Protein backbone atom coordinates (compact mmCIF):
# COMPACT_ATOMS: atom_id res chain seq x y z
CA UNK A 1 0.00 0.00 0.00
CA UNK A 2 1.38 3.41 -1.05
CA UNK A 3 1.29 6.13 1.53
CA UNK A 4 1.67 9.81 0.51
CA UNK A 5 2.62 12.19 3.26
CA UNK A 6 2.34 15.95 2.58
CA UNK A 7 4.61 18.17 4.56
CA UNK A 8 1.97 20.79 5.31
CA UNK A 9 4.11 23.09 7.46
CA UNK A 10 6.70 23.53 4.66
CA UNK A 11 4.00 24.23 2.10
CA UNK A 12 2.44 26.73 4.47
CA UNK A 13 5.79 28.43 5.11
CA UNK A 14 6.47 28.70 1.40
CA UNK A 15 3.11 30.26 0.71
CA UNK A 16 3.56 32.70 3.59
CA UNK A 17 7.03 33.64 2.33
CA UNK A 18 5.68 34.38 -1.17
CA UNK A 19 2.77 36.39 0.25
CA UNK A 20 5.06 38.50 2.43
CA UNK A 21 7.45 39.03 -0.50
CA UNK A 22 4.62 40.11 -2.77
CA UNK A 23 3.28 42.47 -0.09
CA UNK A 24 6.70 44.08 0.37
CA UNK A 25 7.09 44.52 -3.38
CA UNK A 26 3.59 45.97 -3.67
CA UNK A 27 4.15 48.50 -0.88
CA UNK A 28 7.60 49.55 -2.13
CA UNK A 29 7.04 49.61 -5.89
CA UNK A 30 3.31 50.14 -6.49
CA UNK A 31 1.93 52.29 -3.68
CA UNK A 32 3.17 55.80 -4.36
CA UNK A 33 1.77 59.34 -4.37
CA UNK A 34 1.20 61.05 -7.74
CA UNK A 35 4.09 63.17 -8.95
CA UNK A 36 3.02 66.74 -9.73
CA UNK A 37 5.25 68.35 -12.34
CA UNK A 38 4.25 72.00 -12.51
CA UNK A 39 6.00 75.35 -12.09
CA UNK A 40 5.15 77.47 -9.09
CA UNK A 41 2.31 79.87 -9.81
CA UNK A 42 -1.47 80.32 -9.76
CA UNK A 43 -2.17 77.15 -11.76
CA UNK A 44 -0.15 74.94 -9.40
CA UNK A 45 -1.86 76.57 -6.43
CA UNK A 46 -5.24 75.85 -8.01
CA UNK A 47 -4.32 72.20 -8.65
CA UNK A 48 -2.99 71.67 -5.13
CA UNK A 49 -6.13 73.20 -3.63
CA UNK A 50 -8.74 71.51 -5.80
CA UNK A 51 -7.25 68.18 -6.94
CA UNK A 52 -7.03 66.59 -3.52
CA UNK A 53 -6.01 63.19 -4.89
CA UNK A 54 -2.44 64.41 -5.40
CA UNK A 55 -1.99 64.55 -1.64
CA UNK A 56 -2.76 60.85 -1.21
CA UNK A 57 -0.89 57.70 -2.16
CA UNK A 58 -2.25 55.73 -5.08
CA UNK A 59 -3.18 52.18 -4.07
CA UNK A 60 -3.46 50.01 -7.22
CA UNK A 61 -5.62 46.90 -7.19
CA UNK A 62 -3.67 44.55 -4.93
CA UNK A 63 -4.12 41.47 -7.10
CA UNK A 64 -3.59 43.25 -10.43
CA UNK A 65 -1.29 46.26 -10.47
CA UNK A 66 1.01 45.42 -13.39
CA UNK A 67 0.43 47.92 -16.21
CA UNK A 68 -0.28 45.57 -19.11
CA UNK A 69 -2.40 43.23 -16.98
CA UNK A 70 -4.46 46.23 -15.91
CA UNK A 71 -4.90 47.29 -19.54
CA UNK A 72 -6.29 43.90 -20.54
CA UNK A 73 -8.42 43.42 -17.41
CA UNK A 74 -9.82 46.96 -17.57
CA UNK A 75 -10.88 46.39 -21.18
CA UNK A 76 -12.73 43.23 -20.19
CA UNK A 77 -14.40 44.79 -17.14
CA UNK A 78 -15.40 47.95 -19.03
CA UNK A 79 -17.06 45.80 -21.68
CA UNK A 80 -19.15 44.13 -18.98
CA UNK A 81 -19.79 47.11 -16.71
CA UNK A 82 -19.82 49.96 -19.25
CA UNK A 83 -22.58 52.50 -18.52
CA UNK A 84 -25.28 53.08 -21.11
CA UNK A 85 -24.95 56.46 -22.82
CA UNK A 86 -27.58 57.93 -25.10
CA UNK A 87 -26.18 60.21 -27.79
CA UNK A 88 -27.66 62.90 -29.95
CA UNK A 89 -25.74 62.85 -33.25
CA UNK A 90 -24.81 65.94 -35.21
CA UNK A 91 -23.23 65.36 -38.63
CA UNK A 92 -20.75 68.11 -39.38
CA UNK A 93 -19.50 68.79 -42.92
CA UNK A 94 -15.92 70.00 -43.19
CA UNK A 95 -14.67 72.55 -45.68
CA UNK A 96 -13.19 69.94 -48.03
CA UNK A 97 -16.43 67.96 -48.16
CA UNK A 98 -15.44 65.45 -45.49
CA UNK A 99 -17.89 64.59 -42.75
CA UNK A 100 -17.49 63.80 -39.06
CA UNK A 101 -19.94 62.76 -36.35
CA UNK A 102 -20.29 64.92 -33.27
CA UNK A 103 -22.06 62.85 -30.64
CA UNK A 104 -23.70 64.88 -27.86
CA UNK A 105 -24.23 63.46 -24.38
CA UNK A 106 -26.31 66.29 -22.94
CA UNK A 107 -29.56 64.70 -21.77
CA UNK A 108 -30.88 66.31 -18.57
CA UNK A 109 -28.21 69.01 -18.74
CA UNK A 110 -28.92 72.72 -18.67
CA UNK A 111 -28.58 74.59 -22.00
CA UNK A 112 -26.20 76.94 -20.21
CA UNK A 113 -23.97 74.15 -18.84
CA UNK A 114 -20.29 74.14 -19.88
CA UNK A 115 -19.31 71.95 -22.83
CA UNK A 116 -16.35 69.57 -23.00
CA UNK A 117 -15.18 68.20 -26.35
CA UNK A 118 -13.79 64.67 -25.98
CA UNK A 119 -11.24 63.34 -28.49
CA UNK A 120 -10.92 59.51 -28.41
CA UNK A 121 -7.75 57.52 -28.97
CA UNK A 122 -6.18 55.99 -32.06
CA UNK A 123 -9.13 53.95 -33.33
CA UNK A 124 -11.70 54.96 -30.71
CA UNK A 125 -15.10 56.57 -31.08
CA UNK A 126 -18.04 57.60 -28.91
CA UNK A 127 -18.83 53.90 -28.36
CA UNK A 128 -15.51 53.21 -26.65
CA UNK A 129 -16.04 52.18 -23.03
CA UNK A 130 -13.38 54.56 -21.68
CA UNK A 131 -15.20 57.45 -23.37
CA UNK A 132 -18.45 56.45 -21.69
CA UNK A 133 -16.64 56.46 -18.36
CA UNK A 134 -15.47 60.03 -18.92
CA UNK A 135 -19.00 61.08 -19.85
CA UNK A 136 -20.43 59.58 -16.67
CA UNK A 137 -18.00 61.59 -14.56
CA UNK A 138 -18.61 64.80 -16.48
CA UNK A 139 -22.40 64.58 -16.38
CA UNK A 140 -22.29 63.96 -12.64
CA UNK A 141 -21.07 67.55 -12.21
CA UNK A 142 -23.38 69.02 -14.86
CA UNK A 143 -21.04 69.19 -17.85
CA UNK A 144 -22.30 68.55 -21.38
CA UNK A 145 -20.06 66.32 -23.49
CA UNK A 146 -19.60 66.18 -27.23
CA UNK A 147 -17.47 63.41 -28.72
CA UNK A 148 -15.47 64.31 -31.81
CA UNK A 149 -15.28 61.15 -33.95
CA UNK A 150 -12.43 61.32 -36.43
CA UNK A 151 -13.07 60.88 -40.15
CA UNK A 152 -14.04 57.36 -41.09
CA UNK A 153 -14.98 56.44 -37.51
CA UNK A 154 -18.19 56.41 -35.50
CA UNK A 155 -20.13 54.72 -38.28
CA UNK A 156 -19.81 57.66 -40.70
CA UNK A 157 -18.59 56.70 -44.20
CA UNK A 158 -15.47 58.44 -45.46
CA UNK A 159 -16.58 61.04 -48.01
CA UNK A 160 -13.13 62.12 -49.24
CA UNK A 161 -9.80 60.23 -49.55
CA UNK A 162 -8.40 61.76 -46.37
CA UNK A 163 -8.10 60.36 -42.86
CA UNK A 164 -6.57 61.74 -39.64
CA UNK A 165 -3.29 61.76 -37.76
CA UNK A 166 -1.82 63.00 -34.47
CA UNK A 167 -0.11 66.02 -36.05
CA UNK A 168 -2.99 67.38 -38.12
CA UNK A 169 -5.43 69.66 -36.29
CA UNK A 170 -7.46 71.02 -39.23
CA UNK A 171 -10.62 69.02 -38.54
CA UNK A 172 -10.54 69.69 -34.81
CA UNK A 173 -10.01 73.40 -35.49
CA UNK A 174 -13.16 73.50 -37.62
CA UNK A 175 -15.15 71.72 -34.91
CA UNK A 176 -13.98 74.13 -32.19
CA UNK A 177 -14.82 77.13 -34.36
CA UNK A 178 -18.25 75.64 -35.13
CA UNK A 179 -19.04 75.12 -31.43
CA UNK A 180 -17.80 78.57 -30.50
CA UNK A 181 -20.04 80.08 -33.18
CA UNK A 182 -23.14 78.09 -32.20
CA UNK A 183 -22.55 78.45 -28.43
CA UNK A 184 -20.93 81.89 -28.14
CA UNK A 185 -21.57 82.45 -24.42
CA UNK A 186 -20.89 78.94 -23.14
CA UNK A 187 -17.51 77.95 -21.60
CA UNK A 188 -15.89 75.24 -23.72
CA UNK A 189 -13.12 72.87 -22.69
CA UNK A 190 -11.54 69.79 -24.25
CA UNK A 191 -10.28 66.38 -23.16
CA UNK A 192 -8.08 64.15 -25.32
CA UNK A 193 -7.13 60.52 -24.69
CA UNK A 194 -3.94 59.01 -26.14
CA UNK A 195 -3.81 60.11 -29.82
CA UNK A 196 -6.76 62.41 -29.13
CA UNK A 197 -4.56 64.07 -26.52
CA UNK A 198 -1.84 64.58 -29.11
CA UNK A 199 -4.28 66.23 -31.51
CA UNK A 200 -5.52 68.46 -28.69
CA UNK A 201 -1.97 69.30 -27.57
CA UNK A 202 -0.89 70.18 -31.10
CA UNK A 203 -3.95 72.38 -31.53
CA UNK A 204 -3.11 74.27 -28.33
CA UNK A 205 0.56 74.63 -29.27
CA UNK A 206 -0.17 75.82 -32.83
CA UNK A 207 -2.72 78.41 -31.70
CA UNK A 208 -0.96 79.71 -28.58
CA UNK A 209 -2.74 82.70 -27.07
CA UNK A 210 -5.48 82.57 -29.72
CA UNK A 211 -6.67 79.26 -28.29
CA UNK A 212 -7.52 80.95 -24.97
CA UNK A 213 -10.34 82.79 -26.75
CA UNK A 214 -11.96 79.47 -27.68
CA UNK A 215 -11.10 76.96 -24.95
CA UNK A 216 -11.14 77.67 -21.21
CA UNK A 217 -9.11 74.62 -20.19
CA UNK A 218 -7.91 71.23 -21.41
CA UNK A 219 -7.23 67.77 -20.03
CA UNK A 220 -4.77 65.40 -21.77
CA UNK A 221 -4.84 61.74 -20.70
CA UNK A 222 -2.22 59.07 -21.49
CA UNK A 223 -0.66 60.91 -24.42
CA UNK A 224 2.75 59.74 -25.74
CA UNK A 225 4.89 62.87 -25.41
CA UNK A 226 7.94 61.75 -27.40
CA UNK A 227 6.51 59.44 -30.03
CA UNK A 228 9.83 58.11 -31.33
CA UNK A 229 10.80 56.88 -27.88
CA UNK A 230 7.26 55.78 -27.07
CA UNK A 231 7.18 53.54 -30.14
CA UNK A 232 10.48 51.94 -29.08
CA UNK A 233 8.90 51.05 -25.73
CA UNK A 234 5.77 49.74 -27.42
CA UNK A 235 7.80 47.40 -29.62
CA UNK A 236 9.46 45.59 -26.72
CA UNK A 237 8.43 41.95 -26.33
CA UNK A 238 6.24 40.33 -25.16
CA UNK A 239 3.14 42.08 -23.85
CA UNK A 240 3.98 45.54 -25.20
CA UNK A 241 4.43 44.14 -28.68
CA UNK A 242 1.21 42.12 -28.35
CA UNK A 243 -0.78 45.29 -27.59
CA UNK A 244 1.04 47.06 -30.41
CA UNK A 245 0.02 44.39 -32.91
CA UNK A 246 -3.58 44.51 -31.69
CA UNK A 247 -3.81 48.26 -32.39
CA UNK A 248 -2.11 47.81 -35.77
CA UNK A 249 -4.74 45.19 -36.68
CA UNK A 250 -7.48 47.68 -35.79
CA UNK A 251 -5.89 50.31 -38.03
CA UNK A 252 -5.63 47.86 -40.92
CA UNK A 253 -9.21 46.77 -40.35
CA UNK A 254 -10.38 50.40 -40.62
CA UNK A 255 -8.42 50.90 -43.84
CA UNK A 256 -9.85 47.70 -45.31
CA UNK A 257 -13.40 48.78 -44.41
CA UNK A 258 -12.90 52.28 -45.83
CA UNK A 259 -11.37 50.94 -49.05
CA UNK A 260 -14.42 48.76 -49.58
CA UNK A 261 -16.61 51.90 -49.70
CA UNK A 262 -15.25 53.09 -53.05
CA UNK A 263 -12.76 55.51 -51.43
CA UNK A 264 -9.23 54.91 -52.72
CA UNK A 265 -5.83 56.32 -51.77
CA UNK A 266 -4.15 56.41 -55.16
CA UNK A 267 -0.73 57.45 -53.87
CA UNK A 268 -0.49 54.66 -51.30
CA UNK A 269 0.62 51.04 -51.68
CA UNK A 270 -2.41 49.52 -49.99
CA UNK A 271 -1.01 45.99 -50.16
CA UNK A 272 1.94 47.07 -48.00
CA UNK A 273 -0.37 49.00 -45.64
CA UNK A 274 -2.60 45.99 -45.00
CA UNK A 275 0.46 43.85 -44.19
CA UNK A 276 1.56 46.24 -41.42
CA UNK A 277 2.15 44.35 -38.18
CA UNK A 278 2.97 47.26 -35.84
CA UNK A 279 1.87 50.86 -35.44
CA UNK A 280 5.21 52.11 -36.75
CA UNK A 281 4.91 49.94 -39.87
CA UNK A 282 1.40 51.30 -40.45
CA UNK A 283 2.56 54.89 -39.96
CA UNK A 284 5.50 54.29 -42.28
CA UNK A 285 3.38 52.66 -44.99
CA UNK A 286 0.35 54.92 -44.70
CA UNK A 287 0.23 57.89 -42.29
CA UNK A 288 3.56 59.53 -43.17
CA UNK A 289 2.92 59.21 -46.92
CA UNK A 290 -0.75 60.17 -46.68
CA UNK A 291 0.11 63.46 -44.95
CA UNK A 292 3.20 64.28 -47.01
CA UNK A 293 6.00 63.61 -44.53
CA UNK A 294 9.50 62.64 -45.62
CA UNK A 295 9.34 59.44 -43.57
CA UNK A 296 7.83 58.06 -40.39
CA UNK A 297 10.44 59.70 -38.14
CA UNK A 298 9.65 63.06 -39.71
CA UNK A 299 5.98 62.49 -38.88
CA UNK A 300 6.75 61.45 -35.30
CA UNK A 301 8.97 64.48 -34.75
CA UNK A 302 6.23 66.79 -36.02
CA UNK A 303 3.50 65.13 -33.96
CA UNK A 304 5.39 64.91 -30.64
CA UNK A 305 4.49 67.38 -27.90
CA UNK A 306 7.50 67.28 -25.58
CA UNK A 307 9.20 70.24 -27.29
CA UNK A 308 6.02 72.30 -27.73
CA UNK A 309 4.70 72.63 -24.18
CA UNK A 310 6.07 76.16 -23.79
CA UNK A 311 3.82 77.27 -26.67
CA UNK A 312 0.59 76.33 -24.86
CA UNK A 313 -1.22 79.11 -23.01
CA UNK A 314 -4.55 77.44 -22.24
CA UNK A 315 -4.48 75.87 -18.73
CA UNK A 316 -3.82 72.15 -19.27
CA UNK A 317 -3.84 69.27 -16.81
CA UNK A 318 -2.01 66.18 -18.09
CA UNK A 319 -2.38 62.70 -16.61
CA UNK A 320 0.00 59.83 -17.33
CA UNK A 321 0.59 56.51 -15.58
CA UNK A 322 4.22 56.05 -14.55
CA UNK A 323 4.11 52.47 -15.88
CA UNK A 324 2.26 53.20 -19.12
CA UNK A 325 3.75 50.71 -21.63
CA UNK A 326 3.49 53.33 -24.38
CA UNK A 327 5.23 56.12 -22.45
CA UNK A 328 6.68 54.99 -19.12
CA UNK A 329 8.11 57.56 -16.70
CA UNK A 330 11.35 55.66 -16.07
CA UNK A 331 14.11 55.18 -18.60
CA UNK A 332 14.49 56.46 -22.12
CA UNK A 333 10.87 57.53 -22.59
CA UNK A 334 10.84 60.11 -19.80
CA UNK A 335 10.54 63.76 -20.80
C-alpha positions in Angstrom: 0.0 0.0 0.0 1.4 3.4 -1.0 1.3 6.1 1.5 1.7 9.8 0.5 2.6 12.2 3.3 2.3 15.9 2.6 4.6 18.2 4.6 2.0 20.8 5.3 4.1 23.1 7.5 6.7 23.5 4.7 4.0 24.2 2.1 2.4 26.7 4.5 5.8 28.4 5.1 6.5 28.7 1.4 3.1 30.3 0.7 3.6 32.7 3.6 7.0 33.6 2.3 5.7 34.4 -1.2 2.8 36.4 0.3 5.1 38.5 2.4 7.5 39.0 -0.5 4.6 40.1 -2.8 3.3 42.5 -0.1 6.7 44.1 0.4 7.1 44.5 -3.4 3.6 46.0 -3.7 4.1 48.5 -0.9 7.6 49.6 -2.1 7.0 49.6 -5.9 3.3 50.1 -6.5 1.9 52.3 -3.7 3.2 55.8 -4.4 1.8 59.3 -4.4 1.2 61.0 -7.7 4.1 63.2 -8.9 3.0 66.7 -9.7 5.2 68.4 -12.3 4.2 72.0 -12.5 6.0 75.3 -12.1 5.1 77.5 -9.1 2.3 79.9 -9.8 -1.5 80.3 -9.8 -2.2 77.1 -11.8 -0.1 74.9 -9.4 -1.9 76.6 -6.4 -5.2 75.9 -8.0 -4.3 72.2 -8.6 -3.0 71.7 -5.1 -6.1 73.2 -3.6 -8.7 71.5 -5.8 -7.2 68.2 -6.9 -7.0 66.6 -3.5 -6.0 63.2 -4.9 -2.4 64.4 -5.4 -2.0 64.6 -1.6 -2.8 60.9 -1.2 -0.9 57.7 -2.2 -2.2 55.7 -5.1 -3.2 52.2 -4.1 -3.5 50.0 -7.2 -5.6 46.9 -7.2 -3.7 44.5 -4.9 -4.1 41.5 -7.1 -3.6 43.2 -10.4 -1.3 46.3 -10.5 1.0 45.4 -13.4 0.4 47.9 -16.2 -0.3 45.6 -19.1 -2.4 43.2 -17.0 -4.5 46.2 -15.9 -4.9 47.3 -19.5 -6.3 43.9 -20.5 -8.4 43.4 -17.4 -9.8 47.0 -17.6 -10.9 46.4 -21.2 -12.7 43.2 -20.2 -14.4 44.8 -17.1 -15.4 47.9 -19.0 -17.1 45.8 -21.7 -19.2 44.1 -19.0 -19.8 47.1 -16.7 -19.8 50.0 -19.2 -22.6 52.5 -18.5 -25.3 53.1 -21.1 -25.0 56.5 -22.8 -27.6 57.9 -25.1 -26.2 60.2 -27.8 -27.7 62.9 -30.0 -25.7 62.9 -33.3 -24.8 65.9 -35.2 -23.2 65.4 -38.6 -20.8 68.1 -39.4 -19.5 68.8 -42.9 -15.9 70.0 -43.2 -14.7 72.6 -45.7 -13.2 69.9 -48.0 -16.4 68.0 -48.2 -15.4 65.5 -45.5 -17.9 64.6 -42.8 -17.5 63.8 -39.1 -19.9 62.8 -36.4 -20.3 64.9 -33.3 -22.1 62.8 -30.6 -23.7 64.9 -27.9 -24.2 63.5 -24.4 -26.3 66.3 -22.9 -29.6 64.7 -21.8 -30.9 66.3 -18.6 -28.2 69.0 -18.7 -28.9 72.7 -18.7 -28.6 74.6 -22.0 -26.2 76.9 -20.2 -24.0 74.2 -18.8 -20.3 74.1 -19.9 -19.3 71.9 -22.8 -16.3 69.6 -23.0 -15.2 68.2 -26.4 -13.8 64.7 -26.0 -11.2 63.3 -28.5 -10.9 59.5 -28.4 -7.7 57.5 -29.0 -6.2 56.0 -32.1 -9.1 54.0 -33.3 -11.7 55.0 -30.7 -15.1 56.6 -31.1 -18.0 57.6 -28.9 -18.8 53.9 -28.4 -15.5 53.2 -26.6 -16.0 52.2 -23.0 -13.4 54.6 -21.7 -15.2 57.4 -23.4 -18.5 56.5 -21.7 -16.6 56.5 -18.4 -15.5 60.0 -18.9 -19.0 61.1 -19.9 -20.4 59.6 -16.7 -18.0 61.6 -14.6 -18.6 64.8 -16.5 -22.4 64.6 -16.4 -22.3 64.0 -12.6 -21.1 67.5 -12.2 -23.4 69.0 -14.9 -21.0 69.2 -17.9 -22.3 68.5 -21.4 -20.1 66.3 -23.5 -19.6 66.2 -27.2 -17.5 63.4 -28.7 -15.5 64.3 -31.8 -15.3 61.2 -33.9 -12.4 61.3 -36.4 -13.1 60.9 -40.1 -14.0 57.4 -41.1 -15.0 56.4 -37.5 -18.2 56.4 -35.5 -20.1 54.7 -38.3 -19.8 57.7 -40.7 -18.6 56.7 -44.2 -15.5 58.4 -45.5 -16.6 61.0 -48.0 -13.1 62.1 -49.2 -9.8 60.2 -49.5 -8.4 61.8 -46.4 -8.1 60.4 -42.9 -6.6 61.7 -39.6 -3.3 61.8 -37.8 -1.8 63.0 -34.5 -0.1 66.0 -36.1 -3.0 67.4 -38.1 -5.4 69.7 -36.3 -7.5 71.0 -39.2 -10.6 69.0 -38.5 -10.5 69.7 -34.8 -10.0 73.4 -35.5 -13.2 73.5 -37.6 -15.2 71.7 -34.9 -14.0 74.1 -32.2 -14.8 77.1 -34.4 -18.2 75.6 -35.1 -19.0 75.1 -31.4 -17.8 78.6 -30.5 -20.0 80.1 -33.2 -23.1 78.1 -32.2 -22.6 78.4 -28.4 -20.9 81.9 -28.1 -21.6 82.5 -24.4 -20.9 78.9 -23.1 -17.5 77.9 -21.6 -15.9 75.2 -23.7 -13.1 72.9 -22.7 -11.5 69.8 -24.3 -10.3 66.4 -23.2 -8.1 64.1 -25.3 -7.1 60.5 -24.7 -3.9 59.0 -26.1 -3.8 60.1 -29.8 -6.8 62.4 -29.1 -4.6 64.1 -26.5 -1.8 64.6 -29.1 -4.3 66.2 -31.5 -5.5 68.5 -28.7 -2.0 69.3 -27.6 -0.9 70.2 -31.1 -3.9 72.4 -31.5 -3.1 74.3 -28.3 0.6 74.6 -29.3 -0.2 75.8 -32.8 -2.7 78.4 -31.7 -1.0 79.7 -28.6 -2.7 82.7 -27.1 -5.5 82.6 -29.7 -6.7 79.3 -28.3 -7.5 81.0 -25.0 -10.3 82.8 -26.7 -12.0 79.5 -27.7 -11.1 77.0 -24.9 -11.1 77.7 -21.2 -9.1 74.6 -20.2 -7.9 71.2 -21.4 -7.2 67.8 -20.0 -4.8 65.4 -21.8 -4.8 61.7 -20.7 -2.2 59.1 -21.5 -0.7 60.9 -24.4 2.7 59.7 -25.7 4.9 62.9 -25.4 7.9 61.7 -27.4 6.5 59.4 -30.0 9.8 58.1 -31.3 10.8 56.9 -27.9 7.3 55.8 -27.1 7.2 53.5 -30.1 10.5 51.9 -29.1 8.9 51.0 -25.7 5.8 49.7 -27.4 7.8 47.4 -29.6 9.5 45.6 -26.7 8.4 42.0 -26.3 6.2 40.3 -25.2 3.1 42.1 -23.8 4.0 45.5 -25.2 4.4 44.1 -28.7 1.2 42.1 -28.3 -0.8 45.3 -27.6 1.0 47.1 -30.4 0.0 44.4 -32.9 -3.6 44.5 -31.7 -3.8 48.3 -32.4 -2.1 47.8 -35.8 -4.7 45.2 -36.7 -7.5 47.7 -35.8 -5.9 50.3 -38.0 -5.6 47.9 -40.9 -9.2 46.8 -40.3 -10.4 50.4 -40.6 -8.4 50.9 -43.8 -9.9 47.7 -45.3 -13.4 48.8 -44.4 -12.9 52.3 -45.8 -11.4 50.9 -49.1 -14.4 48.8 -49.6 -16.6 51.9 -49.7 -15.2 53.1 -53.1 -12.8 55.5 -51.4 -9.2 54.9 -52.7 -5.8 56.3 -51.8 -4.1 56.4 -55.2 -0.7 57.5 -53.9 -0.5 54.7 -51.3 0.6 51.0 -51.7 -2.4 49.5 -50.0 -1.0 46.0 -50.2 1.9 47.1 -48.0 -0.4 49.0 -45.6 -2.6 46.0 -45.0 0.5 43.8 -44.2 1.6 46.2 -41.4 2.1 44.3 -38.2 3.0 47.3 -35.8 1.9 50.9 -35.4 5.2 52.1 -36.7 4.9 49.9 -39.9 1.4 51.3 -40.4 2.6 54.9 -40.0 5.5 54.3 -42.3 3.4 52.7 -45.0 0.4 54.9 -44.7 0.2 57.9 -42.3 3.6 59.5 -43.2 2.9 59.2 -46.9 -0.8 60.2 -46.7 0.1 63.5 -45.0 3.2 64.3 -47.0 6.0 63.6 -44.5 9.5 62.6 -45.6 9.3 59.4 -43.6 7.8 58.1 -40.4 10.4 59.7 -38.1 9.7 63.1 -39.7 6.0 62.5 -38.9 6.8 61.5 -35.3 9.0 64.5 -34.7 6.2 66.8 -36.0 3.5 65.1 -34.0 5.4 64.9 -30.6 4.5 67.4 -27.9 7.5 67.3 -25.6 9.2 70.2 -27.3 6.0 72.3 -27.7 4.7 72.6 -24.2 6.1 76.2 -23.8 3.8 77.3 -26.7 0.6 76.3 -24.9 -1.2 79.1 -23.0 -4.6 77.4 -22.2 -4.5 75.9 -18.7 -3.8 72.2 -19.3 -3.8 69.3 -16.8 -2.0 66.2 -18.1 -2.4 62.7 -16.6 0.0 59.8 -17.3 0.6 56.5 -15.6 4.2 56.1 -14.6 4.1 52.5 -15.9 2.3 53.2 -19.1 3.7 50.7 -21.6 3.5 53.3 -24.4 5.2 56.1 -22.5 6.7 55.0 -19.1 8.1 57.6 -16.7 11.4 55.7 -16.1 14.1 55.2 -18.6 14.5 56.5 -22.1 10.9 57.5 -22.6 10.8 60.1 -19.8 10.5 63.8 -20.8 
